Amino acid sequence: MNTTINPTLQDQTPPPIMAWDVGGAHLKAVRTDAVGQVLAVTQVYCPLWRGLSVLSAAIDQVLAEFTIPSQGHRHCVTMTGELADIFPNRATGVMQIAQLLQDKLGEQLQFYAGYQHWVSLSEAQANTHNIASMNWLASVEYLATQAPNALFVDVGSTTTDLVFISHGQPNVKGFSDAQRMQTNELIYTGVVRTPLMALGQKVNFFNAAINLAAEHFATTADVYRLTGDLSQDQYSAETADGADKSLAACARRIARMIGRDADEWPMADWQALAQAFKALQLQQIKQAIAGHLMAFDGKTNVSLIGAGVGDFLLPGLAEELKLAYLSVTDFMPADSQLSGSAKRMAAVCFPVYAVAKLGRAHA
């Protein structure tokens, strides 16, 4: 999915910035001009667990979509792909991804290293722990300059990030994935890739609590295709059974989760089951948000700022919790020339948008 505003590379000084977010399942990229205006944003499916060649091909695809060469740009990178199980550990993953990026993109390349900000490839070895899985911090570091008190919630394809901004500063409890999972700042639930068996042991359906199969029969993308929250194009991962992404195929997959075949009941019933699975995921995220609110000092009104492909879940939750809701697109005033579809993609790819903005600020 690509939204391009002006793909023609002009001779500008300082050089334009390309920002990259290398995930385990998707490669996200933003291109800005010399004054920081976003020209294009894209997301490419990139199942990194299949090997670094997949990432290499995805980079080529982005450069082709943006119709630009890799040279002539300053490249700013964040990543979570080091978690892919092709690497023996995260430090090795960081370095192998970083080396591939420099081989592909040249030496005008810097890596976002959290509060260490920007490091080169030669400095990356000593900063792998600062580079690994820090894209969430880029988001809140940028937003903290725009919103002094807020709870940032990014519901992605695989995970959900929750981070407070307090008095114009990120109010972070944990920095590593292990710490953030312990503090409920990182929850492994998303709206595309999460197996439905991870949402709970039972689902309430037809006035009964039904046990779920502990099998990778279906994912949340099947649910949100049936609820109408995701389009087929937004089903940005492979299906659990390798079949197509039609509504009929999605119904077939979620039926297996309760031991049924899709032809036993009409489509309306499978759509109702999808709503029941949606309720399970909403409850997971609501409990996490409520826990963060209880821990907050409560002295200042807090807004919930939503991002990610699953941000459609958040306005209703904010209303239930009596929080004002804002989208990250509300904090893109400098990019008012972006079309609606481009802003939507920037919200889906918000960490890489933030990296582009931070990279420009530290140029």
N, C-alpha and C positions, 0 to 999 in steps of 0.2 A: 504494500500500500504506500503510495508516494504522492505527496502534494508539492508541486513545484511552482514557485511564483515567477522567478526570473532566472532561468538556468544559464544565461550567458555570463561567462566569467569576464569581468572587466578589469582593466589595469588599474588597481587601486593600491594605496598605501595608507596605513599598514595593511599587511596581507589579510585576506578573509580567513575566517576560522571554520574548520570542520570539527564538530564534536561527535564523539562516538561513545556508545554505551554497549559494551560487549557482554551480553547475557549468556546464560547456558542454553536458551532456546531461541532467543531473538537478538538480532543486531539492530540497534537504533542509531540514527544519524541525523544531525542538523547541520545545515550550511548557513553561515551568516556572511553578510558583506563586510566591508572595511569599517563601517561604523556600528556594527553589531545588530543590524536588522536581519531577521530570519528570512531567508529566501526559500528554503526547502527543508522538509522534514520527512523521514521515512522510517519504516520498520520492515525488516526482512526476516523471515523464518530461518533460523540458523541452529539446527540441533547439534551443538558442539560436541556432545557425547559420541558423535560418529567420527570425530577427528578434526585436526586443525585445517585440513583441506576444505572442510565445509565453511569455516570462517574466512578463509582466503577467497573462496568463491563468493561469499556474501559481500565482502568488501568490494570486489569487482562489480557486483550487481549494483551496489549503492553508487559507486563512481559512475557507472554507465547511466543510471537513472538520473543522476544530477548533471550528466553530460559534461563532466569536468575531469581533468587529469588530477592525479594525487598531488603533483607538485604545484607550488604557487600558493598553498594554503598552510596555515599553522593548524596543527591537529591536536586536539585536547581529548583525552580518553579517560573514561571510568569503566569499571568492569565488575561483573559478578560471575563471569564464565569460568573463573579459576576453580569453582566448586564442581565442575564437570568431572565425572568419574574416570575420564581418560588420564587424569593427572594423579600422581601418588599423594600429593598434598597441595594445599592452597598456594604456598610459596612457589612451587614449581609451576603451577598453573599460571600465576601472575607473570612469571618470567618468560614462559613459552609464548603466551599471548602477546606480551609486550614486544618480544623479539620479532614475532610475525608481523605485528603492526608496523614496526619500524622498517622491516624489509619491504613491506607493501607501500608505505606512505612517505618514507623518507625521514630525514633527521629533524625536521621542524615538528617534533612530536613531544608532548608532555603528558604526564599521567597525573590525574587528580589523586592526591594522597591525604585527603581529609584536612585536618588542621595544619598539616605540613604543606598544604596547597599543592604546588606543582613540582614534579621531579622529572628528570630526564631518564632515559634508559640506563645510563651509567649509574644513576642514583637509585634505580628501582630495586636492586638487590637488597639494599639496606632498608627499604621501605615497603617490602611486600605486605606486611601486616597493616600498613596505612593505606595501601592501594586496594587491597582485597575488599570487595563488597562495600564500597563507600558511596555508591551512587545516591543512596537515600540522604546522606549528609549533604551532598551537593544541592539537593532539592531544598532542604530546610535552611541551609546557609543562604541560598538565594532568597527564599521567601522571608527570612528574618529581616531582610532589608526592606520588605514591603509590608509586613503584617507583624506588629509587635507582640501580640498575644493570640495564639491559635493552636489548634491541634491539627497537624497535617496527617492526612490518611491517604495513602496511595494503594489502591486495590489493583494489582496487576494480574497478569495471566497465571502466575504461579504463587505469588506471595502477597501479603499485605504489610505495609510499613505504617507505623503509628509513632509520631514524634511530636512532642510539645515544643512550641516556640514561646518563650517567656521573656518579656521586657526586651524584645528585639534580639534575643540570642537563642540558639538551639538549646533546649533543656533536655539533654541526653543522659539516659541512665546506663546504657551499654553501647559499646562500639563494635565489638566483634559479633559475628553471627551467634555464637554460643551465648554471649551475654544478652544480646537483644532477644533471643528466643526465650531466655529465662525471665526477662522483664516485660514480655508481651509487646515489645516494640517491633518484633518481627514474628509474623504468624504465617505458617505455611498453608495459606488458603488463597486461592485466586479463581478468576472466573472463566479460565480456559482449560488449564492443564490439571487441575486438582482432581484426583480420583474420587468418585462419589463415596467410596467406602471411608474416606478420610473425614467426611462431614458428621459422622456419628454411627452408632451401632444399629439404630432403629430410625425409621421415618414414619411420621403420623400420616396415615392415608386411609380414606374410607372408614373413619372412626375407629381405626385400629393402629397399634404400634407394631410395625412390621420390621422384622430383622432384615438387615442388609447383607448381601453377599460380600464376603471379604475377598473380592476379586476385582481386577482392573477391567471391568466390563464397560464403564462409562466415565465420562469426565464432566466437569461443570460446564464446559462449552455445550454439551448436549442439552443440559438443563436450560441454559440461557438462549439457545436457539429455539427451544420449545416455548419459552416464556415470551419470546419476541424481543429480548433485551440485546441480543447479539445477532448481527447479520451473518450470512454465510462467509463473507469476506473477513469478518472479524474472528472467525473460528480459525485462529492463526497457529494451529498445531495439528499433528496427526491425530486421527481418531483412535480410540482404544482397540478397535477391531480391524483397522486398516481400510474400512469401507468409506463410503461417501458421507457428506455432511448434510444431506437432505433431512427434512423434518421426519420423514418415515424412518430413516436410518438412526436418527437421534432417539426416536421413540423405541426402536428395537433395542438399542443399547441400554436405555434406562429401565426398560421392562425386565431385562436380565437381572438387574440389581435386586428385584423382589421376587425372583424365581418365575417370571412370567414370559410369555411370548407376546409380541406387539399385536398380533392378530386376534388376541383374546378379547380386547377391549377397543373401543373407538379412540380416535386421536384425542378427543377432548379429555378423556381420562388420563392419558399420558401427559397432556399439558397440565392437568391438575396435579399429577405426581411431580412434575417439574417444579411447580409452585411450592410443593411441600419440601423438595430438596433446597429450593431457594431460601425458604424459611429457616432451614437448618444453618445455612451459611450466614444468613443475616444475623442469626442469634450468636454465632461465633464472633462475628465482628462487633456486634453491639456490646457483648460482654467485655471485650477487650477495650473498647472506647470508654465504657462506663467505669472500668477499673482505672484507666488513666485519669478520668475526671475526678474520681474520688481522691486520687493521690495529688491532684493539683491544689495549689494554695487557695484557690477560690476567691482571690481578692479582686480579680479583674474578669470582665466578661470575655469569654473565649468563643471564637468562631471555629467551625470545622471547615478546613480547606481540603477539598477532594481532588484527587488526580487518578490517573490510570484508566485502563480499558474498562475496569469495573466501577468507575465512579458513579454509574447509574444507581448503585445500591445506597449511596450516601445521603442524598437529600432527604429521603424518608427517615433514615436513622437519625439524622440531625434534628428533624422535626420531633421525633419521638423523645429525644433527649433534651429538647428545648434549647437547641443551639442554633445560632445563625449559620447558614450554609453559604459558602463561597466556592467557586471553581477556580482552579489555578489559571484558567483563561482570563479571570478577572485581574490577574497580575501581569498581563502582557500588554500594557498600554503602549509601550514603545514600539510594538509590532502591530499597530492597528491596521496596517495594510494587509495583514494576513487574512485570507478568506476564512469562512466558517469551517470548511473542511480541514484547512491547514491548522487552524487553532485547535480543532478537535484532535488531530494527530499529535500536535505539540503537547496536549494534555495527557494523551496516552504515553507519550515519550518524554514526560516532564523531566526526569533526571538528566537526560542529554541536553534538553533545552537549558536547564540550569547550569550544566557544565559549560555550554557555549557562552552564557552570560558571565559566569565567573571567570572563564578564560579571558574574555575581553576585558573584564575589570582588572585582571592581574597582568595584562599585556605590558 
